[in-house]
Structure formats: C-alpha cells, structure tokens
Amino acid sequence: MRRRLDLAASLIARPPVLFLDEPTTGLDPRGRLGMWDIIASLVREGTTLVLTTQYLEEADSLASNIAVIDHGTVIARGTASELKATVGGERIEITLSPGADVATAARILSGFGDGVPAVDEGARKVSVGVRSEPGLINQVVVTLDEQNIQLDDIVLRRPTLDDVFLTLTGRGLDEAESEATDLSPDEQVQEAA
C-alpha cells in the first residue's frame, strides 16, 4: 500500500517525466501486476518514465528502451528484442524423466541444434540453440521416443533478459554468489541495495 501511496502522491501534478526506483520490490504477485498496469497506463497517456529494476521480466514487459548496467557502467542499450538477439536465437530445452540417458539425449539434441548442447546432469536438462522450423518440437519428441528417452518437459524458448545480463556480464550465478560472499557484511548490504 505504501508503494501505491507513493506513486499516487507523485501523480497528483501529472508530471511529464516520472522516475521510479524499483517500484515493485516487496509487492506480492497481484500487487506487482497492478503496479505494471498503472505504469503502462501512464506511458499510454504520454508520461515519460525512467524505471530502475532488478526484475528483468519487468523491464521486458514495460520498457521500450533498456540500458543494462553492471557495476555502475552501462554495458548495453536497446529494445528487449535487440538485446535478446545479441545472445542468440531460440533454444530447445528438454527435461528428462528420472533414469533417462542424458548423454544419449544430448547426442540426439545436437543433431537438431547449432553447436554443442548444454547439459545439466543434476537437473536432468539438456538445451541447444536451434533455427526454428515448423514441426521441430515434434521431430525432437519422435526421435527421443524412438530411443526410449522419456521427457518430463520440452520447450522452445527465446532468450530472456536474464540470459542477456548473464551473457553480457560474463558471469554466471555461481560467480555472482561468490562475489557476494567475498564482500564484508556491510558491503553485501550495499551491493544488495
């Protein structure tokens, strides 16, 4: 409610430019979607909005132009589509049923993809970049089924802004967590803010 009240107070004068710093932090999913609706409405009515967020799904949904910032430096700019194009195209991602042969699934998936498949044995996931074509998912499912590879899930997905950020910064989740644990408790609080 406090976030909504803050936003309402700032809109009394109908400003032509509005700066919002992480407006959905701490909101439940319903409150977050409500805030997204308010923000989208403001933009439709002509308000220029500068929004900071760590929720990249939010940036993807709300922003017409995005600047990716890492350690205080702008490392990329563009639309969500332009930024996603920098990290590649679509990927087929499969999750194998328990007991399914991950190595065989990776070999099969490599025949449909561009490059070497990424394998996460612990999560039983295999993914590979592909050029989308009609019936691709069906072809993959049939081929895996012929080899008795059972799936829990299969999806064709585009890169997300999370993928963009992790690719552009050159650091995966493990490295980011390691950086945080190398900081003193006061530095961790500042880094989180």
Backbone torsions as a table, in degrees:
resi	resn	phi	psi	omega
1	MET	NA	-36.7	-179.3
2	ARG	-62.2	-41.3	179.2
3	ARG	-63.4	-42.4	178.3
4	ARG	-63.6	-40.9	178.4
5	LEU	-63.9	-43.0	177.1
6	ASP	-58.8	-45.0	-179.9
7	LEU	-65.0	-44.9	-179.9
8	ALA	-59.9	-42.9	179.8
9	ALA	-62.8	-38.3	-178.8
10	SER	-73.5	-17.3	-177.5
11	LEU	-93.6	-5.1	-177.6
12	ILE	-55.8	-41.5	-178.0
13	ALA	-88.2	2.8	-178.1
14	ARG	49.5	65.0	-177.5
15	PRO	-68.1	145.2	178.2
16	PRO	-73.0	-24.6	177.4
17	VAL	-130.1	134.6	-179.3
18	LEU	-131.6	129.8	177.2
19	PHE	-102.7	123.8	178.2
20	LEU	-122.3	121.6	-179.7
21	ASP	-102.6	104.1	178.9
22	GLU	47.6	60.7	-173.6
23	PRO	-67.8	-16.7	-176.7
24	THR	-105.9	3.9	178.6
25	THR	-59.4	129.5	177.4
26	GLY	84.0	-1.1	178.9
27	LEU	-86.0	148.8	173.7
28	ASP	-74.7	167.9	-176.6
29	PRO	-54.6	-40.0	-180.0
30	ARG	-66.1	-44.8	178.9
31	GLY	-64.0	-37.3	179.4
32	ARG	-64.5	-46.3	178.7
33	LEU	-64.1	-37.6	176.2
34	GLY	-62.3	-41.2	177.8
35	MET	-65.2	-40.0	177.3
36	TRP	-59.2	-41.5	178.8
37	ASP	-62.7	-42.6	178.9
38	ILE	-62.7	-45.1	-179.5
39	ILE	-62.9	-45.5	179.2
40	ALA	-61.7	-38.9	178.6
41	SER	-63.3	-43.1	178.6
42	LEU	-59.6	-43.8	-179.4
43	VAL	-65.1	-43.3	178.2
44	ARG	-59.0	-33.6	-179.0
45	GLU	-82.9	1.8	173.7
46	GLY	103.2	2.2	177.7
47	THR	-75.3	131.1	172.6
48	THR	-82.6	127.9	-174.1
49	LEU	-119.6	129.8	171.4
50	VAL	-110.8	118.1	-171.8
51	LEU	-122.3	128.5	170.5
52	THR	-105.5	138.7	179.9
53	THR	-157.1	148.7	171.1
54	GLN	-98.0	-8.2	178.2
55	TYR	-88.1	100.0	-173.7
56	LEU	-70.3	-24.4	172.8
57	GLU	-61.6	-37.2	178.6
58	GLU	-64.9	-45.1	177.9
59	ALA	-62.0	-41.8	-180.0
60	ASP	-61.1	-40.7	-177.0
61	SER	-76.6	-37.2	-168.7
62	LEU	-104.1	-26.7	-168.8
63	ALA	-93.6	138.4	172.8
64	SER	-88.7	-28.0	175.4
65	ASN	-134.6	139.0	-175.3
66	ILE	-127.5	137.9	170.0
67	ALA	-115.6	124.7	178.1
68	VAL	-93.1	125.8	-176.4
69	ILE	-117.6	131.3	176.6
70	ASP	-129.6	122.3	-178.5
71	HIS	52.1	41.3	175.0
72	GLY	82.1	3.2	-178.5
73	THR	-117.6	133.4	175.0
74	VAL	-71.3	119.4	-177.9
75	ILE	-107.7	-11.6	177.3
76	ALA	-164.8	151.9	176.1
77	ARG	-141.5	151.2	175.1
78	GLY	153.4	-175.3	173.7
79	THR	-76.0	166.7	177.7
80	ALA	-58.4	-43.4	-179.6
81	SER	-63.9	-42.4	179.1
82	GLU	-62.8	-43.7	-179.5
83	LEU	-65.8	-41.6	179.5
84	LYS	-64.3	-35.1	179.7
85	ALA	-64.3	-23.7	-179.4
86	THR	-70.8	-19.3	-178.2
87	VAL	-106.8	7.6	176.2
88	GLY	112.9	179.9	-175.9
89	GLY	-94.4	-145.4	-175.6
90	GLU	-74.6	158.6	178.5
91	ARG	-132.0	140.9	167.2
92	ILE	-92.1	131.3	-179.7
93	GLU	-127.7	123.0	179.0
94	ILE	-117.5	146.8	171.6
95	THR	-117.2	122.1	-175.0
96	LEU	-86.3	149.8	173.9
97	SER	-69.5	154.2	177.4
98	PRO	-54.8	136.1	179.4
99	GLY	89.5	-11.6	179.6
100	ALA	-70.4	147.3	-177.1
101	ASP	-79.0	105.5	-176.6
102	VAL	-64.2	-41.8	-177.7
103	ALA	-63.1	-42.9	178.5
104	THR	-65.7	-42.3	178.2
105	ALA	-61.0	-41.9	179.4
106	ALA	-63.9	-41.5	178.8
107	ARG	-62.1	-44.6	179.7
108	ILE	-64.1	-46.2	-178.1
109	LEU	-63.0	-33.5	-179.8
110	SER	-61.8	-28.3	177.8
111	GLY	-69.7	-17.1	179.7
112	PHE	-101.9	-11.2	-169.2
113	GLY	-113.6	179.4	175.0
114	ASP	-107.1	111.9	178.4
115	GLY	96.1	-173.5	-177.6
116	VAL	-85.6	132.8	178.8
117	PRO	-65.1	146.3	172.0
118	ALA	-87.0	131.5	-176.6
119	VAL	-121.8	128.8	172.7
120	ASP	-120.0	92.8	-175.0
121	GLU	-62.3	-38.7	-178.8
122	GLY	-61.0	-41.5	179.8
123	ALA	-89.5	-2.6	-177.7
124	ARG	57.7	40.8	-178.4
125	LYS	-117.4	143.4	174.5
126	VAL	-134.8	135.0	177.9
127	SER	-141.4	153.3	179.6
128	VAL	-152.7	144.6	174.9
129	GLY	-69.0	141.7	-177.7
130	VAL	-139.5	161.8	167.3
131	ARG	-97.5	120.2	-174.9
132	SER	-66.1	134.4	175.7
133	GLU	-145.5	153.4	-178.8
134	PRO	-57.5	135.1	176.1
135	GLY	78.7	6.8	-176.6
136	LEU	-60.0	-47.5	-178.9
137	ILE	-60.0	-43.2	179.2
138	ASN	-61.0	-42.1	179.3
139	GLN	-61.3	-42.7	-179.6
140	VAL	-64.5	-45.6	-179.1
141	VAL	-61.4	-45.4	-179.4
142	VAL	-62.7	-45.7	-179.2
143	THR	-62.7	-43.9	177.8
144	LEU	-64.2	-40.8	179.8
145	ASP	-63.2	-39.3	178.6
146	GLU	-61.1	-26.8	179.2
147	GLN	-98.5	12.5	-179.9
148	ASN	58.5	35.6	175.6
149	ILE	-95.9	112.2	-178.3
150	GLN	-89.3	139.0	-178.7
151	LEU	-111.4	145.9	167.5
152	ASP	-93.9	-29.2	-176.9
153	ASP	-160.5	150.2	172.3
154	ILE	-145.2	137.7	-178.9
155	VAL	-148.1	145.7	171.1
156	LEU	-105.2	116.3	-175.5
157	ARG	-132.6	151.9	174.6
158	ARG	-87.4	159.2	175.8
159	PRO	-61.4	150.3	175.5
160	THR	-102.2	169.8	174.9
161	LEU	-67.2	-25.5	172.3
162	ASP	-61.6	-44.7	177.1
163	ASP	-59.1	-42.5	179.4
164	VAL	-60.1	-49.8	-178.0
165	PHE	-60.1	-48.2	-178.5
166	LEU	-64.1	-36.9	177.8
167	THR	-69.7	-46.1	-177.2
168	LEU	-66.8	-35.3	-179.8
169	THR	-81.4	-16.7	179.2
170	GLY	72.7	13.5	-179.4
171	ARG	-125.5	133.8	174.0
172	GLY	-87.9	-177.6	-178.4
173	LEU	-61.3	-42.3	-178.9
174	ASP	-60.0	-41.9	180.0
175	GLU	-67.6	-39.3	179.3
176	ALA	-64.5	-40.5	178.0
177	GLU	-66.3	-38.4	178.8
178	SER	-63.6	-41.8	177.2
179	GLU	-59.2	-42.7	-177.9
180	ALA	-65.4	-38.1	-178.5
181	THR	-75.9	-17.8	175.8
182	ASP	-77.4	-13.6	-178.6
183	LEU	-86.7	154.6	173.4
184	SER	-70.3	162.5	179.3
185	PRO	-55.9	-39.0	178.1
186	ASP	-65.2	-40.4	179.1
187	GLU	-67.6	-35.1	178.0
188	GLN	-63.7	-39.8	178.0
189	VAL	-63.7	-44.5	179.8
190	GLN	-64.7	-42.1	179.7
191	GLU	-63.1	-41.0	179.2
192	ALA	-65.7	-32.2	-179.5
193	ALA	-74.0	NA	NA
